[in-house]
Amino acid sequence: MTAEDSNSGAETDPEVSAEDFADILAQTRAFVRDTVVPREQEIADTDAIPDDIRRHAAAMGLFGYAIPQQWGGLGLDLTHDVELAMEFGYTTLAFRSMFGTNNGIAGQVLVNYGTDEQKQRWLEAIASGEVVASFALTEPGAGSNPAGLRTTAVREGDDWVINGEKRFITNAPSANLFVVFARTRPADSDGPGIAVFLVPADTPGVQVGAKDRKMGQEGALTADVHFDDVRVPGSAVVGGSEDVGYKAAMVSLTRGRVHIAALAVGAAQRALDESVNYAATATQGGTAIGDFQLVQAMIADQYTGVQAGRAMVRDVAARYVSGEDRRVGPSAVKLYCTEMVGRAADLAVQIHGGTGYMRDVPVERLYRDVRLLRLYEGTSEIQRLIIGSQLVKQAKAQQQTGGGPR
């Protein structure tokens, strides 16, 4: 059975009641604020998430909150996802990175496009945290645009042989499963010729490079992954069809952009809270700096950005779930919120003055952490191209059918 024609990546009806989700959200918020936030410095110093935090997150179901209940997850849709993501964003982004790909770009490929057999093999283990899945798309010459892929998959009998290099792959050092995008033929009139393969990390020929040293997000593990004559069976092709790949990538990335936007809102809220608390207690010449109007103006700008971002995230998530907009809105909210959190973090450092430039101060770490949000899941520049091109395309289509501006 293939999933190419039967599954468009649509969200299903909510599997969780409003009351149950309120409890899930409250527990998540308490865990983040009471357990993870106090240990942020430990995570930064060790460049790792403590095992007890990982076990607690798995027990709460966070490794599979967006996986349907029939496969062992909590069954939350994107409107729920963004509420959780705003809580995850309040602390070190490495915490969310630990289980983000299981729920997001890797897990959703299987949820939306996997065959029944593939779902049975992998999804319950992914939802429980027993299996960590990595989304192996980005390459040295292909980042925000998957059409530039150079990794190849060549059919040999009933098998496929994969060769290529992936870069900046989240959770690669700890991954059990790689969801690998590879080119099976040159792009043609039938499509881009990209397929997706399920490759266990212990498959011969899979080599994970050294852990990347990054500007921020200590504790979030990324690395290069090399595929040297990696042989997988035909059953490893996601959806049972080599033409599913590119669509699977686009659907997963689009959904992920809304999630990243929500993370940005959570991080901006943290920047705002740290700024307000510091401004209320730090003094200059015996006066609390929060009494100075220019400091108040910076706080006002942070607050306005957070409020606008939160409202936009919720609106875009609702329209994604309903099917009204799964293209322009996700790009717009990702663009706005990730740029907004950069400004909020910068203002937080400014409000803290020299203190904000010191290591071990939360806003210094936050300033570095959020810079990546404008790069992954499609850069800000890519989002602008998607938004502009889609709006022009829509206008042309309306003109051709005799419609006008709406």
N, C-alpha and C positions, 0 to 999 in steps of 0.2 A: 504494500500500500504506500503510495506517495502522498505528500502533503501539499504539493505545489498548487493544485487546483482547489482543494477542499478547505484550505485555511488561508485567509487573507491577512492574518496577524491581528484580527479584531479582538478587542477586549470582550470578555464574557461578562454576564451579569454578576454583580457583586456577590461573593460567597460569604461575606461577613456582615453581620448586622451593625447598625450604627452604634448600638450599646457595646457590642463586643469590640468594635474598633476603638471606641473611646477608652476602653480598658487597656487595649494593646498600646495605644498612643501614650497613655499615662505611665504605663510600666516602662516604655522606651525612654520617655523623658526623664523619669526618675533614675534609670540606669545610667543614662548619659551624664546627667548633672551630678549625681551622687557618687558614681563609681568611676567613670572614665575621666571626667574633667579633673578630679584631684590627682590623677596619675598621668596627666599629659607630659609632665617633665620627665618622668620615668620612661615613657614611650619614646620621647625625643632622644634621651640620653642613650638608650639601648638600641634604638632604631628597630624596635620590634613591639608587637602587641603582646602583653603578658598572656600566658596560657590560661590563667583563670578567667580573664576577660573574654577570651575566645570561647571557652567552654560555656560561660554564662550567656553569651550572645547566641550560641548554638541552641542552648536549652530554651531560650526565649523564642526560637523559631526565626531568628533574624537572617539566617543563611538561606531561608526559603520563603520569606514573607510574600514575594510576588509570584511564587510557584503555585499553581492550582492545588486545591486541597486533595484532589484525587491522586496527586503525586507526592503527597506528604508536606506540602507547603501551607501557608496561611490563607492563600487565595485572595490577596489584596490587589485591587486594581490601581491604576495610575493616580486616581484622586486620593487614595489612601497613601500610596507610595510617596507623594510629595509632602504629605504631612509628616511622615516618618523622616524623610530626607531633611526637612527643616530642623528636626531635632539632631540628626546625625551631624549636620553642618555646624552645630554649636560647639563641637569639640574638635580635636585633631582629626583631620580628614583621613588619616590612616585607619582610623577605626572603621569608618564606612567602607574603605577600600578593601578591607578584609573579606567582606561578604558581598560587595557591590556587584561584581561580575556574575556571581551565582544567580542573583535576582535580576540582573539587568542584561547587558549586551550579550553575555554568553548564555545564560539560562533562557532568555526569551527566544533565542534562535531555536532552541529545542522545543520550547512550549508552543511556538507558532508554526514551526516548519518541520519538526522531527517526525519520523514515522512512529507508529505505535510501539514498535520494537525498540527504537532508540529511546523513547520516553520511558519505557519500562526499565531499560538497562541503566539509565543515568539520572533521571529526575529526582527520584526519592533520595538517592545518595547526595545529590547536589543540595536538595532542600534541607537535609539534616546537617550539612557541613562535613559529612564524611568525605565527600569529593569537593575539591576546589577547582572550579573551571576558569580557564583563561581564554580571553577573546583575542586570537592571534590574527590581527588584520594589518596593523601598521607596519610599514617597511621603510628602509632608508630612502626609497624614492617614491613612496606612496603613503601619505598620511591621511589628511582629511578627505581625499578623493579616492575611494577604493578602486576606481576604474584604472588607476595606474599600477596595479599589482604586477609584480614580476615573479613571485613564487609560482611554480608550475606543478601541475599534477598530470601525469601521463598514464594512460591505461595500459596495463600489461596483463592480458588475459582477464581474469575476474578481479584483479587487484588494481590499485592505483599507487604510483610511486611519486612521492612529493619531494621537491627540492626547492630550497629558498631560505631566506633570512627574514625574521620578524624583529621589530625593534620596539622598545619601551612597553613590553607586554606586562600588564599588571598581574601580580601574583604568580608570575612564571616560576620563581624559585621554589614555590610551595605547591604548584599546580599538580593535580592528578589527571586532568583532561584539558587538552587544547582544542578549541574550536577554531580550525584553521581555514583561512580563505586562500584559495589558489586558483590560478588560471588554467583552464583545461583546453582552451583554444583561443585564437585571436578574436577580438570583438567582431561581430558580424551583424547581419540584419536580424538574426534570431536573438541577439542579446550580447551582453558583455563577456560571456564565456567564463564566468567565475563560479566555482562550486565551493561548498563548505564541507569540511571533513572533520569527523570526530577522531582525534588522535590521542590515545592514552599517553601520558608522559613517559612511561617506561618502554615505549615502542623503540626498537633499535633504530638508531640514526637521529633520534631527537636529542639535541644538545642544548642545555640552558647555560647561558653565559653568566659572568659575574654580576652580582647585584649592582644595579646602577647607583651612583652617588648623585643625589639630586639637590636642587636648591632648597627644597622644603619637603613637607609630607614625610618626615622621618617615621619609619614603621610601615610605610606602604611600599611593598616590594615590587620592583620592576626589573626586567632584564631582557637582553636579546635572546632569541630562540632560533637555533639553526636546524634545518631539516635536510639531512643528507641521505638521499635514497631511502626515504622512509616509506615502507610498504604497508598499506592498509587494505582491508577487503572492501569489496563493493558496498557492503552493508554500512560502511563508515560515511557514505555520502549522505549528508543531511537531507531529509525529505525524499531520499531515493532517486533524486534527479540532479544532474549537474547544472541545470539551469535555475535552481532555486537560490544559489549563493548570493548574487548581487542584491536581489530583493530582500533576502533575509538580513543582509548587512544594513540596508537602508532603513528597514522597519525598526531594527534594534537600535540603530544610532538615533533615529528620530525620537523614539520613546526615551532613550537615555538622555537626550538633550533637556527634556523637561525635568528629569531627575536631577541633573547637574545644576539647573537653574534653582531648584529648591534647596540644594546643598548650599548654594551661594547665598540665598536668603538667610539660612541658618547661621552661616559664618558672619554675615553682615550684622545680624542681631547680636552676635557675640561681640563684634567690634563696637557696636553701639553701647552695649551694657558695660563693657570695660571702660569705654570713654566716659560715660556718665558717672560711673562710680569713682573713677580717678579724678574727674573734674570737681566732684563734690567734696573730695578729701584733700587733694593736693593744694598747697597754698603758694602764692607768690606775693612777697611783701606783706604777709599776714592775711591776705584775702584769698578765699577759695578761687581757683582759676575758673571754675564754672560760673562765677559771677561776672566774668569779663564777657562782653557782648560778642567779640569775635570767636571765642570758644563756643558760646551758645549757638552761633551761626553754623559752626562746623557740626555740632551735635544735631542741629535741625536738619542739615543736609543728609546726615546719616539716617536719621529717623524717617525722613521722607522717602529715601531710597528703599529702605526696608519695607515700609508700608506699601509702596507701589509694586515692589517685587513680589511680595506675598500675594497681593491681589491678582497680579498677572499670572503667577504660577498656578493658582487655584483655578482661574478662568481657563487657561490653556489646557490644564489637565482634564477639566470637565469636558471641554470641546474635543479633546483627543479621544476620551472614552466613548463619547457619543458618536464619534466618527465625523463630526462636522469639520474638523481641521486637524490634519495630521502632517502638515507640511510647513506652512508659513508660520503658524503660531509657535510650534516648538523651536524653530530657529530664532524667532523674535524674542522669545522669553529667555532662551539661552544667551543670546547676545546681550540683552538688557541686564539681566541679573548678574552675569559674570563680570561685565564691565562695572556695574554698580558696586559689587563687593570689593573690587579693586580700589575704587574711590573711598569706600567706607574704611577699608583697612589702612589706606594711606592717611586719612584724616585721623584715625585712631592713633597712629604713630605720632602725628603732628600734635595732637592734644596731649599726649604723654611727654612730648619734648624729648630731651636726651634720654630719659628713662625708656622711652619706647624703642630706642635703637639698641638696647642692651639685650643680649641673649638671656633666656630664662624668663623673660617678660612675655605674657600671653600675646600681646598685640604684635610683638616682633615675629613670633612664630606664625601667627595668623597672616601677617603681611606676606611672608614667603609661601605659606601653604596655598593661598587663594590665587596666586599668580598662574598656577597651572590650569585653573578652571577656564581661562580664556583660550586654552590651546587644545585640550582633548575633547573628544566627541564632536570635532569640527571646530576650527579656529573661528574667531570673531569675523575674520575676513570671509571665510566660507559661508558663514551665516548671512552676512550682508548680501553675498551673491545669490544665495537661495531665495532670500526674501524679495530682493529686487526683481530677479528673473521670473519668479512665480507670479508676482503681482502684475507684471507686464504681460505675461502669458495669459493670465486670467482676463485682463482687459481686452486683449486681442480676441479671445474666444467669445467674450460678450458682444464685441462689435460684429463679429461674423454671424452671430445668431440674432442680431438686431436688438440686443440688450444695451443698457446704458450703465453708467456708474451707479453703485449702490452705497 
